[in-house]
Amino acid sequence: MQNLKKIVAKVLDIDEIKVNDSLTMSNAEQWDSFNHLLLISEIEKELGITFFIQEVEKIKSFKDLREIVLSKGR
């Protein structure tokens, strides 16, 4: 999960220490719709996984993101 934290921190331009289960789209100013799509794209590229549109729509927090990535065996 360290790789996932690094990707999120890089895309959102925040300190990696701030990337935890309490990080959400509503409390991270940088996590807007554009960065959401960029985040998905970077994770797919870096971790070699593919998200379904339904999964992308469900992601509202780092916890959601982590759980979906884990469900894909990463």
PyMOL Python script that loads the backbone (N, CA, C, O; Angstrom):
from pymol import cmd

cmd.read_pdbstr("""\
ATOM      1  N   MET A   1       0.805  -1.200   0.000  1.00  0.00           N
ATOM      2  CA  MET A   1       0.000   0.000   0.000  1.00  0.00           C
ATOM      3  C   MET A   1       0.848   1.264   0.000  1.00  0.00           C
ATOM      4  O   MET A   1       0.341   2.362  -0.231  1.00  0.00           O
ATOM      5  N   GLN A   2       2.121   1.105   0.256  1.00  0.00           N
ATOM      6  CA  GLN A   2       2.998   2.271   0.252  1.00  0.00           C
ATOM      7  C   GLN A   2       3.038   2.919  -1.135  1.00  0.00           C
ATOM      8  O   GLN A   2       3.051   4.144  -1.250  1.00  0.00           O
ATOM      9  N   ASN A   3       3.057   2.085  -2.196  1.00  0.00           N
ATOM     10  CA  ASN A   3       3.045   2.630  -3.556  1.00  0.00           C
ATOM     11  C   ASN A   3       1.779   3.437  -3.802  1.00  0.00           C
ATOM     12  O   ASN A   3       1.825   4.501  -4.420  1.00  0.00           O
ATOM     13  N   LEU A   4       0.653   2.931  -3.320  1.00  0.00           N
ATOM     14  CA  LEU A   4      -0.608   3.636  -3.500  1.00  0.00           C
ATOM     15  C   LEU A   4      -0.571   4.985  -2.787  1.00  0.00           C
ATOM     16  O   LEU A   4      -1.012   5.992  -3.341  1.00  0.00           O
ATOM     17  N   LYS A   5      -0.056   5.011  -1.580  1.00  0.00           N
ATOM     18  CA  LYS A   5       0.061   6.273  -0.840  1.00  0.00           C
ATOM     19  C   LYS A   5       0.937   7.271  -1.596  1.00  0.00           C
ATOM     20  O   LYS A   5       0.617   8.457  -1.662  1.00  0.00           O
ATOM     21  N   LYS A   6       2.039   6.788  -2.163  1.00  0.00           N
ATOM     22  CA  LYS A   6       2.940   7.667  -2.910  1.00  0.00           C
ATOM     23  C   LYS A   6       2.253   8.256  -4.134  1.00  0.00           C
ATOM     24  O   LYS A   6       2.411   9.439  -4.433  1.00  0.00           O
ATOM     25  N   ILE A   7       1.493   7.429  -4.837  1.00  0.00           N
ATOM     26  CA  ILE A   7       0.778   7.910  -6.029  1.00  0.00           C
ATOM     27  C   ILE A   7      -0.236   8.973  -5.640  1.00  0.00           C
ATOM     28  O   ILE A   7      -0.308  10.026  -6.273  1.00  0.00           O
ATOM     29  N   VAL A   8      -1.017   8.706  -4.608  1.00  0.00           N
ATOM     30  CA  VAL A   8      -2.031   9.666  -4.156  1.00  0.00           C
ATOM     31  C   VAL A   8      -1.371  10.979  -3.731  1.00  0.00           C
ATOM     32  O   VAL A   8      -1.833  12.056  -4.105  1.00  0.00           O
ATOM     33  N   ALA A   9      -0.316  10.893  -2.968  1.00  0.00           N
ATOM     34  CA  ALA A   9       0.390  12.094  -2.509  1.00  0.00           C
ATOM     35  C   ALA A   9       0.929  12.896  -3.692  1.00  0.00           C
ATOM     36  O   ALA A   9       0.844  14.124  -3.708  1.00  0.00           O
ATOM     37  N   LYS A  10       1.482  12.195  -4.675  1.00  0.00           N
ATOM     38  CA  LYS A  10       2.050  12.875  -5.843  1.00  0.00           C
ATOM     39  C   LYS A  10       0.966  13.572  -6.659  1.00  0.00           C
ATOM     40  O   LYS A  10       1.106  14.743  -7.012  1.00  0.00           O
ATOM     41  N   VAL A  11      -0.114  12.852  -6.958  1.00  0.00           N
ATOM     42  CA  VAL A  11      -1.181  13.418  -7.787  1.00  0.00           C
ATOM     43  C   VAL A  11      -1.863  14.590  -7.089  1.00  0.00           C
ATOM     44  O   VAL A  11      -2.150  15.610  -7.714  1.00  0.00           O
ATOM     45  N   LEU A  12      -2.119  14.441  -5.800  1.00  0.00           N
ATOM     46  CA  LEU A  12      -2.810  15.507  -5.065  1.00  0.00           C
ATOM     47  C   LEU A  12      -1.871  16.583  -4.540  1.00  0.00           C
ATOM     48  O   LEU A  12      -2.311  17.597  -3.997  1.00  0.00           O
ATOM     49  N   ASP A  13      -0.569  16.349  -4.709  1.00  0.00           N
ATOM     50  CA  ASP A  13       0.451  17.298  -4.253  1.00  0.00           C
ATOM     51  C   ASP A  13       0.304  17.594  -2.755  1.00  0.00           C
ATOM     52  O   ASP A  13       0.239  18.745  -2.323  1.00  0.00           O
ATOM     53  N   ILE A  14       0.256  16.496  -1.982  1.00  0.00           N
ATOM     54  CA  ILE A  14       0.191  16.612  -0.527  1.00  0.00           C
ATOM     55  C   ILE A  14       1.263  15.717   0.090  1.00  0.00           C
ATOM     56  O   ILE A  14       1.808  14.839  -0.578  1.00  0.00           O
ATOM     57  N   ASP A  15       1.559  15.944   1.361  1.00  0.00           N
ATOM     58  CA  ASP A  15       2.532  15.108   2.061  1.00  0.00           C
ATOM     59  C   ASP A  15       1.975  13.699   2.205  1.00  0.00           C
ATOM     60  O   ASP A  15       0.791  13.509   2.482  1.00  0.00           O
ATOM     61  N   GLU A  16       2.843  12.722   2.013  1.00  0.00           N
ATOM     62  CA  GLU A  16       2.434  11.324   2.110  1.00  0.00           C
ATOM     63  C   GLU A  16       1.844  10.998   3.487  1.00  0.00           C
ATOM     64  O   GLU A  16       0.985  10.124   3.605  1.00  0.00           O
ATOM     65  N   ILE A  17       2.301  11.694   4.510  1.00  0.00           N
ATOM     66  CA  ILE A  17       1.802  11.467   5.874  1.00  0.00           C
ATOM     67  C   ILE A  17       0.299  11.762   5.979  1.00  0.00           C
ATOM     68  O   ILE A  17      -0.378  11.216   6.851  1.00  0.00           O
ATOM     69  N   LYS A  18      -0.224  12.619   5.096  1.00  0.00           N
ATOM     70  CA  LYS A  18      -1.635  12.989   5.114  1.00  0.00           C
ATOM     71  C   LYS A  18      -2.522  11.978   4.395  1.00  0.00           C
ATOM     72  O   LYS A  18      -3.749  12.058   4.450  1.00  0.00           O
ATOM     73  N   VAL A  19      -1.881  11.027   3.720  1.00  0.00           N
ATOM     74  CA  VAL A  19      -2.638  10.016   2.976  1.00  0.00           C
ATOM     75  C   VAL A  19      -2.961   8.857   3.912  1.00  0.00           C
ATOM     76  O   VAL A  19      -2.113   8.007   4.187  1.00  0.00           O
ATOM     77  N   ASN A  20      -4.197   8.838   4.395  1.00  0.00           N
ATOM     78  CA  ASN A  20      -4.669   7.784   5.296  1.00  0.00           C
ATOM     79  C   ASN A  20      -6.170   7.615   5.085  1.00  0.00           C
ATOM     80  O   ASN A  20      -6.765   8.294   4.248  1.00  0.00           O
ATOM     81  N   ASP A  21      -6.773   6.719   5.838  1.00  0.00           N
ATOM     82  CA  ASP A  21      -8.190   6.408   5.633  1.00  0.00           C
ATOM     83  C   ASP A  21      -9.130   7.586   5.883  1.00  0.00           C
ATOM     84  O   ASP A  21     -10.287   7.544   5.463  1.00  0.00           O
ATOM     85  N   SER A  22      -8.668   8.615   6.545  1.00  0.00           N
ATOM     86  CA  SER A  22      -9.534   9.779   6.779  1.00  0.00           C
ATOM     87  C   SER A  22      -9.495  10.784   5.622  1.00  0.00           C
ATOM     88  O   SER A  22     -10.243  11.761   5.626  1.00  0.00           O
ATOM     89  N   LEU A  23      -8.630  10.550   4.637  1.00  0.00           N
ATOM     90  CA  LEU A  23      -8.551  11.443   3.475  1.00  0.00           C
ATOM     91  C   LEU A  23      -9.737  11.173   2.550  1.00  0.00           C
ATOM     92  O   LEU A  23      -9.938  10.050   2.087  1.00  0.00           O
ATOM     93  N   THR A  24     -10.517  12.221   2.291  1.00  0.00           N
ATOM     94  CA  THR A  24     -11.692  12.079   1.430  1.00  0.00           C
ATOM     95  C   THR A  24     -11.726  13.187   0.392  1.00  0.00           C
ATOM     96  O   THR A  24     -11.007  14.181   0.492  1.00  0.00           O
ATOM     97  N   MET A  25     -12.574  12.995  -0.602  1.00  0.00           N
ATOM     98  CA  MET A  25     -12.738  14.038  -1.612  1.00  0.00           C
ATOM     99  C   MET A  25     -13.288  15.316  -0.983  1.00  0.00           C
ATOM    100  O   MET A  25     -12.961  16.417  -1.425  1.00  0.00           O
ATOM    101  N   SER A  26     -14.106  15.176   0.025  1.00  0.00           N
ATOM    102  CA  SER A  26     -14.731  16.357   0.625  1.00  0.00           C
ATOM    103  C   SER A  26     -13.806  17.117   1.576  1.00  0.00           C
ATOM    104  O   SER A  26     -14.047  18.294   1.845  1.00  0.00           O
ATOM    105  N   ASN A  27     -12.754  16.474   2.092  1.00  0.00           N
ATOM    106  CA  ASN A  27     -11.862  17.207   2.994  1.00  0.00           C
ATOM    107  C   ASN A  27     -10.479  17.491   2.392  1.00  0.00           C
ATOM    108  O   ASN A  27      -9.601  18.030   3.066  1.00  0.00           O
ATOM    109  N   ALA A  28     -10.295  17.124   1.121  1.00  0.00           N
ATOM    110  CA  ALA A  28      -9.033  17.424   0.431  1.00  0.00           C
ATOM    111  C   ALA A  28      -9.341  18.339  -0.747  1.00  0.00           C
ATOM    112  O   ALA A  28      -9.846  17.900  -1.781  1.00  0.00           O
ATOM    113  N   GLU A  29      -9.035  19.582  -0.576  1.00  0.00           N
ATOM    114  CA  GLU A  29      -9.323  20.597  -1.591  1.00  0.00           C
ATOM    115  C   GLU A  29      -8.789  20.205  -2.969  1.00  0.00           C
ATOM    116  O   GLU A  29      -9.419  20.487  -3.988  1.00  0.00           O
ATOM    117  N   GLN A  30      -7.630  19.557  -2.993  1.00  0.00           N
ATOM    118  CA  GLN A  30      -6.977  19.197  -4.251  1.00  0.00           C
ATOM    119  C   GLN A  30      -7.669  18.035  -4.965  1.00  0.00           C
ATOM    120  O   GLN A  30      -7.455  17.835  -6.161  1.00  0.00           O
ATOM    121  N   TRP A  31      -8.484  17.275  -4.258  1.00  0.00           N
ATOM    122  CA  TRP A  31      -9.112  16.088  -4.825  1.00  0.00           C
ATOM    123  C   TRP A  31     -10.410  16.476  -5.529  1.00  0.00           C
ATOM    124  O   TRP A  31     -11.505  16.188  -5.048  1.00  0.00           O
ATOM    125  N   ASP A  32     -10.265  17.124  -6.658  1.00  0.00           N
ATOM    126  CA  ASP A  32     -11.418  17.523  -7.461  1.00  0.00           C
ATOM    127  C   ASP A  32     -11.661  16.477  -8.553  1.00  0.00           C
ATOM    128  O   ASP A  32     -10.972  15.458  -8.599  1.00  0.00           O
ATOM    129  N   SER A  33     -12.622  16.722  -9.418  1.00  0.00           N
ATOM    130  CA  SER A  33     -12.979  15.728 -10.433  1.00  0.00           C
ATOM    131  C   SER A  33     -11.832  15.474 -11.412  1.00  0.00           C
ATOM    132  O   SER A  33     -11.622  14.338 -11.836  1.00  0.00           O
ATOM    133  N   PHE A  34     -11.096  16.514 -11.770  1.00  0.00           N
ATOM    134  CA  PHE A  34      -9.967  16.330 -12.671  1.00  0.00           C
ATOM    135  C   PHE A  34      -8.884  15.467 -12.022  1.00  0.00           C
ATOM    136  O   PHE A  34      -8.399  14.513 -12.631  1.00  0.00           O
ATOM    137  N   ASN A  35      -8.512  15.801 -10.799  1.00  0.00           N
ATOM    138  CA  ASN A  35      -7.483  15.015 -10.108  1.00  0.00           C
ATOM    139  C   ASN A  35      -7.965  13.599  -9.786  1.00  0.00           C
ATOM    140  O   ASN A  35      -7.155  12.679  -9.678  1.00  0.00           O
ATOM    141  N   HIS A  36      -9.256  13.426  -9.636  1.00  0.00           N
ATOM    142  CA  HIS A  36      -9.809  12.093  -9.412  1.00  0.00           C
ATOM    143  C   HIS A  36      -9.488  11.198 -10.620  1.00  0.00           C
ATOM    144  O   HIS A  36      -9.014  10.072 -10.468  1.00  0.00           O
ATOM    145  N   LEU A  37      -9.756  11.721 -11.809  1.00  0.00           N
ATOM    146  CA  LEU A  37      -9.474  10.951 -13.027  1.00  0.00           C
ATOM    147  C   LEU A  37      -7.981  10.757 -13.230  1.00  0.00           C
ATOM    148  O   LEU A  37      -7.545   9.691 -13.665  1.00  0.00           O
ATOM    149  N   LEU A  38      -7.206  11.765 -12.922  1.00  0.00           N
ATOM    150  CA  LEU A  38      -5.749  11.650 -13.016  1.00  0.00           C
ATOM    151  C   LEU A  38      -5.230  10.597 -12.037  1.00  0.00           C
ATOM    152  O   LEU A  38      -4.335   9.818 -12.365  1.00  0.00           O
ATOM    153  N   LEU A  39      -5.786  10.585 -10.866  1.00  0.00           N
ATOM    154  CA  LEU A  39      -5.416   9.608  -9.844  1.00  0.00           C
ATOM    155  C   LEU A  39      -5.705   8.184 -10.330  1.00  0.00           C
ATOM    156  O   LEU A  39      -4.855   7.301 -10.203  1.00  0.00           O
ATOM    157  N   ILE A  40      -6.876   7.962 -10.875  1.00  0.00           N
ATOM    158  CA  ILE A  40      -7.248   6.647 -11.399  1.00  0.00           C
ATOM    159  C   ILE A  40      -6.284   6.238 -12.512  1.00  0.00           C
ATOM    160  O   ILE A  40      -5.809   5.103 -12.542  1.00  0.00           O
ATOM    161  N   SER A  41      -6.006   7.145 -13.402  1.00  0.00           N
ATOM    162  CA  SER A  41      -5.102   6.874 -14.517  1.00  0.00           C
ATOM    163  C   SER A  41      -3.707   6.496 -14.034  1.00  0.00           C
ATOM    164  O   SER A  41      -3.118   5.532 -14.523  1.00  0.00           O
ATOM    165  N   GLU A  42      -3.180   7.251 -13.080  1.00  0.00           N
ATOM    166  CA  GLU A  42      -1.837   6.979 -12.546  1.00  0.00           C
ATOM    167  C   GLU A  42      -1.777   5.638 -11.822  1.00  0.00           C
ATOM    168  O   GLU A  42      -0.796   4.905 -11.947  1.00  0.00           O
ATOM    169  N   ILE A  43      -2.811   5.322 -11.074  1.00  0.00           N
ATOM    170  CA  ILE A  43      -2.842   4.048 -10.349  1.00  0.00           C
ATOM    171  C   ILE A  43      -2.900   2.891 -11.341  1.00  0.00           C
ATOM    172  O   ILE A  43      -2.196   1.894 -11.180  1.00  0.00           O
ATOM    173  N   GLU A  44      -3.730   3.023 -12.357  1.00  0.00           N
ATOM    174  CA  GLU A  44      -3.798   1.973 -13.376  1.00  0.00           C
ATOM    175  C   GLU A  44      -2.441   1.753 -14.031  1.00  0.00           C
ATOM    176  O   GLU A  44      -2.004   0.618 -14.224  1.00  0.00           O
ATOM    177  N   LYS A  45      -1.790   2.848 -14.367  1.00  0.00           N
ATOM    178  CA  LYS A  45      -0.485   2.761 -15.032  1.00  0.00           C
ATOM    179  C   LYS A  45       0.585   2.186 -14.099  1.00  0.00           C
ATOM    180  O   LYS A  45       1.318   1.276 -14.484  1.00  0.00           O
ATOM    181  N   GLU A  46       0.673   2.698 -12.908  1.00  0.00           N
ATOM    182  CA  GLU A  46       1.741   2.314 -11.983  1.00  0.00           C
ATOM    183  C   GLU A  46       1.549   0.916 -11.382  1.00  0.00           C
ATOM    184  O   GLU A  46       2.522   0.192 -11.173  1.00  0.00           O
ATOM    185  N   LEU A  47       0.303   0.540 -11.107  1.00  0.00           N
ATOM    186  CA  LEU A  47       0.048  -0.744 -10.462  1.00  0.00           C
ATOM    187  C   LEU A  47      -0.408  -1.832 -11.432  1.00  0.00           C
ATOM    188  O   LEU A  47      -0.562  -2.992 -11.048  1.00  0.00           O
ATOM    189  N   GLY A  48      -0.621  -1.451 -12.687  1.00  0.00           N
ATOM    190  CA  GLY A  48      -1.001  -2.429 -13.699  1.00  0.00           C
ATOM    191  C   GLY A  48      -2.379  -3.032 -13.482  1.00  0.00           C
ATOM    192  O   GLY A  48      -2.587  -4.222 -13.717  1.00  0.00           O
ATOM    193  N   ILE A  49      -3.320  -2.208 -13.034  1.00  0.00           N
ATOM    194  CA  ILE A  49      -4.689  -2.674 -12.819  1.00  0.00           C
ATOM    195  C   ILE A  49      -5.646  -1.816 -13.638  1.00  0.00           C
ATOM    196  O   ILE A  49      -5.271  -0.756 -14.138  1.00  0.00           O
ATOM    197  N   THR A  50      -6.870  -2.277 -13.770  1.00  0.00           N
ATOM    198  CA  THR A  50      -7.900  -1.535 -14.494  1.00  0.00           C
ATOM    199  C   THR A  50      -9.119  -1.377 -13.595  1.00  0.00           C
ATOM    200  O   THR A  50      -9.563  -2.328 -12.953  1.00  0.00           O
ATOM    201  N   PHE A  51      -9.642  -0.180 -13.561  1.00  0.00           N
ATOM    202  CA  PHE A  51     -10.856   0.101 -12.798  1.00  0.00           C
ATOM    203  C   PHE A  51     -12.053   0.072 -13.730  1.00  0.00           C
ATOM    204  O   PHE A  51     -11.964   0.488 -14.885  1.00  0.00           O
ATOM    205  N   PHE A  52     -13.175  -0.423 -13.222  1.00  0.00           N
ATOM    206  CA  PHE A  52     -14.442  -0.314 -13.934  1.00  0.00           C
ATOM    207  C   PHE A  52     -15.069   1.018 -13.552  1.00  0.00           C
ATOM    208  O   PHE A  52     -14.795   1.550 -12.476  1.00  0.00           O
ATOM    209  N   ILE A  53     -15.904   1.555 -14.424  1.00  0.00           N
ATOM    210  CA  ILE A  53     -16.502   2.867 -14.177  1.00  0.00           C
ATOM    211  C   ILE A  53     -17.289   2.872 -12.860  1.00  0.00           C
ATOM    212  O   ILE A  53     -17.301   3.879 -12.153  1.00  0.00           O
ATOM    213  N   GLN A  54     -17.943   1.757 -12.529  1.00  0.00           N
ATOM    214  CA  GLN A  54     -18.702   1.682 -11.282  1.00  0.00           C
ATOM    215  C   GLN A  54     -17.768   1.829 -10.073  1.00  0.00           C
ATOM    216  O   GLN A  54     -18.137   2.431  -9.065  1.00  0.00           O
ATOM    217  N   GLU A  55     -16.566   1.278 -10.186  1.00  0.00           N
ATOM    218  CA  GLU A  55     -15.591   1.396  -9.099  1.00  0.00           C
ATOM    219  C   GLU A  55     -15.112   2.837  -8.965  1.00  0.00           C
ATOM    220  O   GLU A  55     -14.995   3.361  -7.857  1.00  0.00           O
ATOM    221  N   VAL A  56     -14.838   3.466 -10.091  1.00  0.00           N
ATOM    222  CA  VAL A  56     -14.371   4.857 -10.082  1.00  0.00           C
ATOM    223  C   VAL A  56     -15.411   5.753  -9.415  1.00  0.00           C
ATOM    224  O   VAL A  56     -15.064   6.651  -8.648  1.00  0.00           O
ATOM    225  N   GLU A  57     -16.669   5.508  -9.706  1.00  0.00           N
ATOM    226  CA  GLU A  57     -17.748   6.313  -9.129  1.00  0.00           C
ATOM    227  C   GLU A  57     -17.909   6.081  -7.631  1.00  0.00           C
ATOM    228  O   GLU A  57     -18.366   6.976  -6.920  1.00  0.00           O
ATOM    229  N   LYS A  58     -17.542   4.892  -7.134  1.00  0.00           N
ATOM    230  CA  LYS A  58     -17.669   4.571  -5.703  1.00  0.00           C
ATOM    231  C   LYS A  58     -16.572   5.210  -4.856  1.00  0.00           C
ATOM    232  O   LYS A  58     -16.745   5.389  -3.651  1.00  0.00           O
ATOM    233  N   ILE A  59     -15.460   5.550  -5.472  1.00  0.00           N
ATOM    234  CA  ILE A  59     -14.305   6.047  -4.711  1.00  0.00           C
ATOM    235  C   ILE A  59     -14.557   7.481  -4.244  1.00  0.00           C
ATOM    236  O   ILE A  59     -14.655   8.410  -5.046  1.00  0.00           O
ATOM    237  N   LYS A  60     -14.657   7.627  -2.938  1.00  0.00           N
ATOM    238  CA  LYS A  60     -14.860   8.945  -2.317  1.00  0.00           C
ATOM    239  C   LYS A  60     -13.805   9.231  -1.260  1.00  0.00           C
ATOM    240  O   LYS A  60     -13.751  10.326  -0.701  1.00  0.00           O
ATOM    241  N   SER A  61     -12.956   8.218  -0.988  1.00  0.00           N
ATOM    242  CA  SER A  61     -11.946   8.377   0.052  1.00  0.00           C
ATOM    243  C   SER A  61     -10.747   7.476  -0.247  1.00  0.00           C
ATOM    244  O   SER A  61     -10.815   6.595  -1.105  1.00  0.00           O
ATOM    245  N   PHE A  62      -9.659   7.709   0.469  1.00  0.00           N
ATOM    246  CA  PHE A  62      -8.502   6.841   0.322  1.00  0.00           C
ATOM    247  C   PHE A  62      -8.859   5.428   0.757  1.00  0.00           C
ATOM    248  O   PHE A  62      -8.382   4.456   0.171  1.00  0.00           O
ATOM    249  N   LYS A  63      -9.695   5.308   1.780  1.00  0.00           N
ATOM    250  CA  LYS A  63     -10.118   3.980   2.252  1.00  0.00           C
ATOM    251  C   LYS A  63     -10.835   3.226   1.135  1.00  0.00           C
ATOM    252  O   LYS A  63     -10.550   2.051   0.902  1.00  0.00           O
ATOM    253  N   ASP A  64     -11.761   3.888   0.443  1.00  0.00           N
ATOM    254  CA  ASP A  64     -12.463   3.260  -0.689  1.00  0.00           C
ATOM    255  C   ASP A  64     -11.460   2.817  -1.747  1.00  0.00           C
ATOM    256  O   ASP A  64     -11.524   1.699  -2.257  1.00  0.00           O
ATOM    257  N   LEU A  65     -10.544   3.707  -2.062  1.00  0.00           N
ATOM    258  CA  LEU A  65      -9.533   3.432  -3.077  1.00  0.00           C
ATOM    259  C   LEU A  65      -8.672   2.238  -2.678  1.00  0.00           C
ATOM    260  O   LEU A  65      -8.435   1.337  -3.482  1.00  0.00           O
ATOM    261  N   ARG A  66      -8.214   2.239  -1.449  1.00  0.00           N
ATOM    262  CA  ARG A  66      -7.365   1.151  -0.935  1.00  0.00           C
ATOM    263  C   ARG A  66      -8.098  -0.184  -1.007  1.00  0.00           C
ATOM    264  O   ARG A  66      -7.527  -1.190  -1.428  1.00  0.00           O
ATOM    265  N   GLU A  67      -9.358  -0.192  -0.597  1.00  0.00           N
ATOM    266  CA  GLU A  67     -10.130  -1.437  -0.596  1.00  0.00           C
ATOM    267  C   GLU A  67     -10.331  -1.989  -2.000  1.00  0.00           C
ATOM    268  O   GLU A  67     -10.265  -3.201  -2.201  1.00  0.00           O
ATOM    269  N   ILE A  68     -10.573  -1.124  -2.966  1.00  0.00           N
ATOM    270  CA  ILE A  68     -10.756  -1.568  -4.358  1.00  0.00           C
ATOM    271  C   ILE A  68      -9.433  -2.100  -4.908  1.00  0.00           C
ATOM    272  O   ILE A  68      -9.406  -3.136  -5.573  1.00  0.00           O
ATOM    273  N   VAL A  69      -8.345  -1.397  -4.634  1.00  0.00           N
ATOM    274  CA  VAL A  69      -7.031  -1.854  -5.111  1.00  0.00           C
ATOM    275  C   VAL A  69      -6.705  -3.213  -4.481  1.00  0.00           C
ATOM    276  O   VAL A  69      -6.211  -4.106  -5.168  1.00  0.00           O
ATOM    277  N   LEU A  70      -6.975  -3.374  -3.193  1.00  0.00           N
ATOM    278  CA  LEU A  70      -6.733  -4.657  -2.536  1.00  0.00           C
ATOM    279  C   LEU A  70      -7.595  -5.775  -3.134  1.00  0.00           C
ATOM    280  O   LEU A  70      -7.143  -6.915  -3.245  1.00  0.00           O
ATOM    281  N   SER A  71      -8.809  -5.458  -3.511  1.00  0.00           N
ATOM    282  CA  SER A  71      -9.699  -6.470  -4.100  1.00  0.00           C
ATOM    283  C   SER A  71      -9.187  -6.956  -5.450  1.00  0.00           C
ATOM    284  O   SER A  71      -9.586  -8.017  -5.930  1.00  0.00           O
ATOM    285  N   LYS A  72      -8.300  -6.173  -6.056  1.00  0.00           N
ATOM    286  CA  LYS A  72      -7.708  -6.546  -7.344  1.00  0.00           C
ATOM    287  C   LYS A  72      -6.375  -7.269  -7.162  1.00  0.00           C
ATOM    288  O   LYS A  72      -5.644  -7.510  -8.124  1.00  0.00           O
ATOM    289  N   GLY A  73      -6.078  -7.605  -5.922  1.00  0.00           N
ATOM    290  CA  GLY A  73      -4.859  -8.372  -5.644  1.00  0.00           C
ATOM    291  C   GLY A  73      -3.597  -7.546  -5.564  1.00  0.00           C
ATOM    292  O   GLY A  73      -2.499  -8.080  -5.722  1.00  0.00           O
ATOM    293  N   ARG A  74      -3.726  -6.263  -5.323  1.00  0.00           N
ATOM    294  CA  ARG A  74      -2.547  -5.381  -5.233  1.00  0.00           C
ATOM    295  C   ARG A  74      -2.333  -4.896  -3.834  1.00  0.00           C
ATOM    296  O   ARG A  74      -1.390  -4.148  -3.577  1.00  0.00           O
TER     297      ARG A  74
END
""", "prot")
cmd.dss("prot")
cmd.show_as("cartoon", "prot")
cmd.util.cbc("prot")
cmd.orient("prot")
